[in-house]
Amino acid sequence: MTQDTQQDTCLIGEAATRTSKTSTEITADGSFNRQINAFTTPFGNNPGELPIEAGRYRLLWSAACPWAHRSVIVRRVLGLDHVISLGTASPMRPRLPHVDWEFSLDEKGVDPVLGIRYMSEIYKKADPDYLGRPTVPVMVDTKLQKAVNNDYLKLTNHFETAWAPFHKEHAPDLYPERLRQEIDKLNNLIFNEVNNGVYKCGFAKSQEAYEEAYDTLFNRLDELEIRLSKQRFLFGDFITDSDVRLFTTLVRFDAAYFSAFNTNRNLIREFPSLWGYARDLYQTPGFGDTTDFDAIKRHYHLSITISPEKTEPTILPKGPNLAIWNTPHHREQLNKSDEKFLIQKK
């Protein structure tokens, strides 16, 4: 499946909207099928593309969301945090007649730059007839005051390529041209079978759909465990876009997906290579320092992500002990070159 085909299975959210008992994202056999991205105009210097301009865009995210998290990691690693501002929505869904994200973490409950209370407001400014779920991440043009790109499938690639003029000095190359075809191929597998795989388990509405997604997920994790037993990162001694994408699921797995999404064959801590790999990345600047376990747990265990009808809070898990994420991983012993950088430089 190509990235363009992936458009048919996109974006984070509930298994059902709160305005309908039957979600358009649940197929006849009970499988979860994501909605299509609404705003996919690429960034660039060609006619019809979104212009690359420092200070013009604001990236909206929630720390709970794995799709948004990976754009924030790449933004930080490449130094784009100096030219693209960041707005943060609460991990707790607001109780509204429609699915939304809320800026309740900000003073007066509104984003300080855009002046909006709900994510849907910026989508409606872009398209007054927009009927889908307002999703994160989304890039907002602050000059035009509207959403311009919520294509999380390709947003990190835009940051890695089109936004290169604003990369910090000695920025790493997360998307090396010589490996792009291989990276895209692996990203497709990671997306369909791991990133979205946990959601296919959690949002399945039939036993058959759940078990099929469960088996696919763990078969892929088993294969990745073998691959990472032989090399430090997915493509060798340096971090790429693929590692960013896998990390955001692995870091949420034990704290959220294992119980909330019934992905309970194994904890990531029970995969020796995947667990060491996840800690290696977590201890890399841009990864662990953008990971908010409290937001993750609140969203998946207390919010109305899975059960819109939920009226009373459930128990917020006390763990995990975050100290374990900083324990030695010894992954550097797998390096096959004299490269001293965790992330390949340009």
N, C-alpha and C positions, 0 to 999 in steps of 0.2 A: 504493500500500500504506500502511495506517495504522500508527501505533505499536502498536496492539493486535495487528495482523496480524504485525508484526515479532517478536512473542513467539515465533513459530514458528522463528525463525532466530537464536537468541541464544547468546551468551557465549563468551568466549575459551577456547581449549584445543586439544588435539590432534585430529588427524584420526581417531585411533582410540584407545580405551582400551587399557591394557596387560593387561586381563583378557579381551579378545575380539579375534579377528582381524578381525571385521567390525564397524565402528562404526555405531551407529544414526544418526550424523550424516553418513553418506555414503549418498546415494540410489542407486537402481538404475542411473542413468545416469552415476554417478561424481561427481556434484556434491556440494559441501559444504553441509550444512544444520544450523544451530546448534540446540543443545538449548534447551528452554523455561526461562525464569526460574522459580525455585521460590518466592521470597518477594517478593511484589509489593504488600503492604499499604502504602498511601500514608501520608505524614506529614501531620498536620493536627490540628485541634481537634474534629472530628466523631466521633461514636461509631464505634468499630471502627478508627479511624485511629491511627497511631503518634504518641504525644504529643511535642510539641516541647519539649525540656528541655535546657538547657545542662549539659554534663558527663555526660550520660547515655549517649551513643553513642560508639562507636569505629569509625572508617572503616578497613577493612583493604584494602590494595592491594599491588601489586607495581609498581615503577617501569618494568618492562618492558611492562606491559599498557596499550594505548591506551584501552580502556574505563575502566579505573581512573584513568588519568592525567587524563582530562577532569573527573572528579569532584574530583580533588585541585586542579586549576587553579581551578575554580569556588569550591571551599572557600577557597582562598587569596585570590582576587580579591575575594570578598564579605566577608572577615574572619571566616569561620566557623571558622578554625583555632583561635580562642580558645574555642570552645564544643564542638567535635567533635575528639576526639583522633585520632591517626593511627598505625596499626600497619603495618609494612612487611615483606612476605615477600620472600624471595630470588628473583632472576630465574631461578635454576637449579632445575629440577624435581627433587624427590627420587626416588630409585629405589625405588619401592614397587610392590606388585601393582595399585595403582589410581592414577589421576591425582590430583595434589595440589599444594599450595604449602607451603613450609616456612619457618619463622621462624628460619633458621640465622644470620641477620645479627645477631640479638639475643644478649645475654649468656646463656649456658647453653642457647642454641638454643630459647628459648621467648619468646612475646610477654610483655613485662613487666607488662601490665595483665590480660590474659586467662589467662596461664599455659598456653597451648596451644603445641604444637610444630608441628602440621599444621593447615591451614585446614579440613580435613574434620571436625576435632573440634568446631568451633563450629557446623557444619552439622548434625552428629549430635545436638548438644544441642538444636537447634531441632526436628529431626525424626529420631528414631532409625532410621527406615526410609528415609532419604534415600539414593538410589542414583545420583544424577547426579554430575557433576563439581563439586567445590567451586570456586567462581569468585570473581574479584575484578572490581569492587569489591563489598564487602558491608558493610552497616551492622550493627553488633552492639550490642544493648542490654546494657550492662555490669551493670545491675541484675539482669536475668534471665539473663545469661550465655548468650545465644543469638543466632544470626543472625536478623535481622528484615526486612531488605530487601536484595536483590541485583539489583534491577531497574535495571540501568545505563541502560536506554533512557530512564528518566524521573527518575533520581536527581538529575541536575543541575537539572532543572525543579523538583523538590521543594526543593532548596537555594535556588533563585531566587525561590520563591513562599512556600511554607509556613514556611520558615526566615527570612523577612524580619524578624521581630522581633529577630533576633540579628545582622543585617547591620551592618557597621561604619558609622560616620558617613560620609555622602556615598558610600555604596557605589554602584557602577554598576548599571544596569538591563540585565541580559543577556537578559532575556526580556520585552520591552515588551509590554504587553497588546494594544496596537493592531497588533502585528506577529506575534502568536503563531500565528495560522493559517498565515501565510506561512513563519514559522520552522519550524513542525512539518512543513510540506510539503517544504521544502528539506532538513530533517534526515532525512526518510525517504529521499530520493534519495541523500544523502551516505552514510547508513548502508548501504543496500543495494548501492550501486554503487562506493563508495570505501572506507569503513571496513571493511565486510565483504567488499567486492570484492577486496581484496588477499588475504584468506583464501580466498575462492573459487578464486583462482588457485593459491595455495600448497598447498591441501589437496585439489585436484581429483584424482580417480583415473582420469580418462580424458582423452585428448587433446581430444576434442570439448568436454567440460565446461570444461577449462582455457582453450581458445581463446575460447569464448563469454564467460567471465568476464573474460578479458584485454581483449577488444574493448570490452565494456561499461565496464570501468574506465577505459580510456584515452579512450573517447568522452566520458565524463563529465568527466575531467580537462581535455580540450580545451575543453569548454563552460565550465568554471569558469575556465580561463585567459582566455577572451574576456570573461567577466563581470568578472573582477578587473583586466582591462586598462582598465576604464572607471570603477572606483570602488575606494576604498581597502580596504573590507571587504565582506563578502557583502551587507550591507544598507545600505551607504553609508559615512558618516564615523565610525561607532562600532562597537564590537565587540559581538556577540551570542552566544548559546548556539551558534549554527550555526558561528561561527568557531572556537570551542573544539573542536567535534567534528571539523571538517576538519583543524585544526592537528595533532591527535594522530596522524593518519595521515601527514600530510606530513612531520612531523619525524622519523618512523621510516623513511620511504620509501627514501632513498638508502643509509642505514646498514644496513638490514635487508631490506626487502621486495624491492628491486630484484634482489638475488641469491638470497636465501633462498626467496622466493616466486615467482621467475621473472617478476616484473613489469618486464621489462627493455626495453620500447620506448624509454622516456626516463627519465632521472633528473629529479627535481624541479628540480635546478639548471639543467636545460635548458629549463624553462618560464619565460620572463622574468617574467611577472606572478605566477605561483604561487610562484616562488622569492623574489621581493621581498616578497610577502605573508607567506610563512612566516617570513622574517627579521624583518619588522615585528612579528609576534606574538611571536616568540622573544625579542625585545628589550623586550617589555612585561612588567612585574612580574607574576608568577604563572605565566608560560608557560615561559620559558627556565630560570628558577630552580627549576622542578619537573621539568625534563627531565634524565634520567640516561642519557647515551649509552652508558656502560659497561654498565649493566644491560640496556639494549636490545640491544646487540651480544651480550652473553653469553647472553641468553635465546634469541635467534633463530639464533645461529651455534654455540653450544656446548652448549646444553641439549637435552633430548630432546623438544622441542616438535613437530618435524616427524617425526623418526624414533625411535619408542620403542625400537627394537632397537639403537640406537646404543650402542656400548660404549666407544669411544675418543674423546677430545676432538678436534675439528677445529681449524683455525686460527682464532684470534680476529682479525678485521680490525683493522689498526692505525688507520685513519682513522675518520671524517673529521677534518680539521683544524678544530677547533671555532672557530677565529678567523674563519672565513668566515661563521659565523652572526651575527657582530657587525659585519659590514661595512655601510656605509650602504645604505639601501634606497630612499630618496627617495619613499616611498609617500605622504607627507604632501602632496605636490604634487597628489594626486588629490582632496583634500578639496574639497567643494563648499559648505561653510558656514564660519562663523567659530568653530565648536565647537573648543575647545582641548583637550578630553579625548579620549583614545584610546577610552575606554569610556564609553558614554552614562550620565550620572548620572540618578538618579530625580528 
